[in-house]
């Protein structure tokens, strides 16, 4: 588990945003991505600017 930051998404915020992110296209990379962690990382980097 990663460190908790004030900018981390709550479960409700994540559920709202998750529906707005397009699904992966067929034929691409089959790896799993933790979308919640990616979104949290984006918000952390935006907070530092």
C-alpha positions, 0 to 999 in steps of 0.5 A, spaced: 500 500 500 502 506 498 503 512 502 496 516 504 496 523 501 491 529 502 490 529 494 488 521 494 481 520 491 476 517 496 472 511 494 466 515 491 471 520 487 474 514 484 467 511 482 465 517 479 472 518 475 472 511 473 466 511 469 469 516 465 475 513 463 475 509 456 476 502 457 482 499 453 482 497 446 482 490 444 489 487 441 493 491 446 497 490 452 494 485 456 497 487 463 493 490 469 493 497 471 491 499 477 487 505 475 486 508 482 493 508 483 495 512 477 489 517 478 492 518 485 499 519 482 496 524 477 493 528 483 499 528 487 504 531 481 498 536 480 498 538 487 506 539 487 506 544 481 
